[in-house]
Amino acid sequence: MVNESKKIWMDGKFVDWADANVHILTHTLHYGTGAFEGIRCYKTKSGSAVFRLQEHVDRLFDSCRILNVNPPFSPAKIKKAIVDTIKINKLKECYIRPLIYIGYGAMGLYPKDNPIRVAIAVWPWGAYLGEDGIKNGIRVKVSSFSRLHVNVTMTKSKTCGDYVNSTLAKSEAIACGYDEALLLDTNGLVSEGTGQNIFIVRDRVLKTPPLPSVLEGITRKSIIEMAQKKKIRISEGNFTRDEIYIADEAFFTGTAAEVTPIKEVDGRTIGNGKPGPITGKLQDLFFKIVKGEDKAYKSWLTYI
Ligand SMILES: Cc1ncc(COP(=O)(O)O)c(C=O)c1O
């Protein structure tokens, strides 16, 4: 159950949480053509700060461009609305969910004149894969579902409908007793988690799959920049599931998952089964950055 807050921003106005409803014939509810973001706001010593707000708003608008959906508000207006929604709910730390969707109007697959609607909800949300997962790592299953091919839907947008693929994979993994799923692309190469990018470490080289089959994760990009600054060798390249089995370390990244170590994949222990040194170093730095404790990354935070 969502940890409810008080107000949700809908099309330029605040409405009470309980009244944030839509018509049953809302187009996106039927066909999935809509885009959303997941963003986090963290408590820091100098007040609350949103992590990489500009990048998330940019990706939201990129998703809309890919879907050919024209948002009725500017990126600047959405940025301000996000900050205002956090403020009005008086939350120090929260998860932020902006959603741009096609509203009620025509049905059928060509909703030319339907209104484009926007909502922003915020609520407190702790560690997505659990506190124990963040500390000790999670168990992952390679999914029987393939990640969507770039010409089935597109991988650079966070399209609502794409998450059917993710929810199928996630529920399969949980039904099999795992914490999370890892999807392979349609060529059988490692792609990403249901809402996370993956990194492995092998012989002290950090490796992550290249962009065509994965979402351009903002945490992924941040980790790459952080690793480069720390002089950790990094390679963006394809690898197979068995390379994860023999990796020294593996971890997921994402706004919800933050930096979550992976301790087991398909019943094989990764490394010695404990978060490895490079994972630990990057995870520590990530949490310092989001909490405003590393001045070198100040520009990644928007204080509210
Ligand atoms: C499919 C998928 N991959 C990766 C990510 C990680 O992206 P980010 O770090 O921008 O949250 C997400 C979450 O948005 C996602 O849904």
The ligand as a Tripos MOL2 file, in Angstrom:
@<TRIPOS>MOLECULE
LIG
   16    16     1     0     0
SMALL
NO_CHARGES

@<TRIPOS>ATOM
      1 C1         13.3340   -0.3290  -17.1780 C.3       1 LIG1
      2 C2         14.1770    0.5600  -16.3360 C.ar      1 LIG1
      3 N1         15.5140    0.4750  -16.4430 N.ar      1 LIG1
      4 C3         16.3140    1.2510  -15.6940 C.ar      1 LIG1
      5 C4         15.7970    2.1620  -14.7890 C.ar      1 LIG1
      6 C5         16.7140    3.0210  -13.9770 C.3       1 LIG1
      7 O1         16.6180    4.3560  -14.4040 O.3       1 LIG1
      8 P1         16.8850    5.5640  -13.4100 P.3       1 LIG1
      9 O2         18.2340    5.3410  -12.8410 O.co2     1 LIG1
     10 O3         16.8230    6.7510  -14.2820 O.co2     1 LIG1
     11 O4         15.8190    5.5280  -12.3890 O.co2     1 LIG1
     12 C6         14.4040    2.2830  -14.6550 C.ar      1 LIG1
     13 C7         13.8150    3.2670  -13.7420 C.2       1 LIG1
     14 O5         13.4460    4.3420  -14.1400 O.2       1 LIG1
     15 C8         13.5740    1.4750  -15.4520 C.ar      1 LIG1
     16 O6         12.2480    1.5410  -15.3400 O.3       1 LIG1
@<TRIPOS>BOND
     1     1     2 1
     2     2     3 ar
     3     2    15 ar
     4     3     4 ar
     5     4     5 ar
     6     5     6 1
     7     5    12 ar
     8     6     7 1
     9     7     8 1
    10     8     9 2
    11     8    10 1
    12     8    11 1
    13    12    13 1
    14    12    15 ar
    15    13    14 2
    16    15    16 1
@<TRIPOS>SUBSTRUCTURE
     1 LIG1         1 GROUP 0 **** ****
